[in-house]
């Protein structure tokens, strides 16, 4: 089987966020999440059918809170409070889990191994060292600034495992 795995483009990410959140979303090229930001990020680990790590997605606290609030039709203040308290509230975390689960659709390609969401880790949870290394590594990655209309902006980093 040839390698048909590719990272999604920024347009696909924008469309997924817009469709899911039901509001305008803008994306632009961004910088990778740094080691300090990973501590407060929501991190999703994706694996193939053999439980081999395929990719790691990191949403900084701001993007996780804003997209979680928008998905739950909560006021923007809920996201602001979450960021101010430096934690992702449980109701927002539940919505972000759904976003990460649906994000899997951007990683699956015809003729490639099936990719699934393996685990979502929230701020304060211990991130496995191999997932941390993939998220922070240079290589096949997508780094975006994402702004959710009427909520706020944040950063998304997606890095494919070697």
C-alpha positions as CSV (number, residue, x, y, z in Angstrom):
1,X,0.0,0.0,0.0
2,X,1.4,3.4,-1.0
3,X,1.6,6.2,1.5
4,X,-1.5,8.2,0.9
5,X,-1.5,9.9,4.3
6,X,-1.5,13.7,4.1
7,X,-2.2,16.4,6.5
8,X,-5.5,18.4,6.0
9,X,-5.2,21.8,4.4
10,X,-6.2,25.0,6.2
11,X,-9.4,25.3,4.1
12,X,-10.5,21.8,5.3
13,X,-9.8,22.8,8.9
14,X,-11.7,26.0,8.5
15,X,-14.7,24.3,6.9
16,X,-14.8,21.7,9.6
17,X,-14.8,24.3,12.4
18,X,-17.5,26.4,10.5
19,X,-19.7,23.5,9.9
20,X,-19.4,22.2,13.4
21,X,-19.7,25.5,15.2
22,X,-22.3,27.1,12.9
23,X,-20.5,30.4,12.7
24,X,-17.8,32.1,10.7
25,X,-14.2,30.9,11.3
26,X,-11.0,32.4,9.9
27,X,-7.7,30.6,9.8
28,X,-4.2,31.8,8.9
29,X,-0.8,30.3,9.1
30,X,0.5,30.2,12.7
31,X,3.4,29.3,14.9
32,X,3.7,25.8,16.5
33,X,2.6,25.5,20.1
34,X,5.6,25.8,22.4
35,X,6.6,23.5,25.2
36,X,5.1,25.9,27.8
37,X,1.8,26.1,25.9
38,X,1.5,22.4,25.6
39,X,1.1,22.2,29.4
40,X,-2.3,24.1,29.2
41,X,-3.3,22.7,25.8
42,X,-5.9,20.2,25.0
43,X,-4.1,17.4,23.1
44,X,-5.8,14.7,21.0
45,X,-3.9,11.5,20.0
46,X,-4.9,9.7,16.8
47,X,-3.9,6.1,16.0
48,X,-4.3,3.6,13.2
49,X,-5.9,0.2,13.5
50,X,-2.8,-1.2,15.0
51,X,-2.8,1.4,17.8
52,X,0.3,3.0,16.2
53,X,0.4,6.8,16.8
54,X,-0.6,8.6,13.6
55,X,-0.9,12.2,14.6
56,X,-1.2,14.5,17.6
57,X,-3.4,17.6,17.6
58,X,-2.9,20.4,20.1
59,X,-5.4,23.2,20.8
60,X,-4.2,26.0,23.0
61,X,-6.4,26.8,26.0
62,X,-7.9,29.8,24.2
63,X,-9.0,27.9,21.1
64,X,-10.2,24.9,23.1
65,X,-12.3,27.2,25.4
66,X,-13.6,29.3,22.5
67,X,-14.6,26.4,20.3
68,X,-16.0,24.5,23.2
69,X,-18.2,27.4,24.2
70,X,-19.3,28.0,20.6
71,X,-20.2,24.4,20.1
72,X,-22.2,24.3,23.3
73,X,-23.9,27.6,22.4
74,X,-22.6,29.1,25.6
75,X,-21.8,32.8,26.0
76,X,-18.3,33.9,25.1
77,X,-17.8,34.8,28.8
78,X,-17.7,31.1,29.6
79,X,-14.6,30.8,27.4
80,X,-13.0,33.9,28.8
81,X,-13.5,32.7,32.4
82,X,-12.0,29.3,31.5
83,X,-8.9,31.0,30.0
84,X,-8.6,33.4,32.9
85,X,-8.7,30.4,35.4
86,X,-6.2,28.6,33.2
87,X,-8.3,25.5,33.1
88,X,-10.8,24.0,30.6
89,X,-14.2,23.7,32.4
90,X,-15.8,20.2,32.1
91,X,-18.7,21.4,30.0
92,X,-16.3,22.9,27.5
93,X,-14.0,19.9,27.6
94,X,-16.9,17.6,26.6
95,X,-17.6,19.8,23.6
96,X,-13.9,19.8,22.6
97,X,-13.8,16.0,22.8
98,X,-16.5,16.0,20.2
99,X,-14.6,18.4,18.0
100,X,-11.5,16.2,18.3
101,X,-13.5,13.1,17.4
102,X,-15.0,14.8,14.3
103,X,-11.5,16.1,13.4
104,X,-10.7,12.5,12.7
105,X,-12.6,12.8,9.5
106,X,-9.9,15.1,8.1
107,X,-7.2,12.4,8.7
108,X,-8.9,9.5,6.9
109,X,-8.2,8.9,3.3
110,X,-9.3,6.2,0.9
111,X,-6.7,3.5,0.6
112,X,-5.0,4.5,3.8
113,X,-5.2,2.8,7.2
114,X,-8.2,3.9,9.2
115,X,-7.4,6.6,11.7
116,X,-9.3,7.0,15.0
117,X,-9.3,9.2,18.1
118,X,-7.3,7.3,20.7
119,X,-7.3,9.8,23.6
120,X,-7.9,13.4,24.5
121,X,-5.9,15.0,27.3
122,X,-6.9,18.2,29.0
123,X,-4.8,20.9,30.8
124,X,-3.3,19.5,33.9
125,X,-3.3,15.9,32.7
126,X,0.0,14.1,32.1
127,X,0.8,14.0,28.4
128,X,2.7,10.8,27.3
129,X,6.3,11.7,26.3
130,X,6.0,10.2,22.8
131,X,2.9,12.3,22.1
132,X,4.6,15.4,23.4
133,X,7.6,14.7,21.2
134,X,5.4,14.3,18.1
135,X,3.5,17.5,18.9
136,X,6.7,19.5,19.3
137,X,8.6,17.9,16.5
138,X,9.4,19.6,13.2
139,X,8.3,17.8,10.1
140,X,4.9,17.0,8.7
141,X,2.8,19.5,10.6
142,X,0.1,22.1,10.2
143,X,0.1,25.2,12.5
144,X,-2.8,27.6,12.4
145,X,-4.3,30.7,14.1
146,X,-8.0,30.1,14.3
147,X,-10.6,32.7,15.1
148,X,-14.1,31.8,15.9
149,X,-16.5,34.7,15.2
150,X,-17.9,36.4,18.4
151,X,-15.8,34.1,20.6
152,X,-12.1,34.6,20.1
153,X,-9.0,33.2,18.6
154,X,-6.3,30.6,19.5
155,X,-3.8,28.3,18.0
156,X,-4.0,24.8,16.5
157,X,-1.0,22.5,15.9
158,X,-1.3,19.2,14.1
159,X,1.8,17.0,13.8
160,X,2.0,13.7,12.0
161,X,4.0,10.9,13.7
162,X,7.1,9.8,11.8
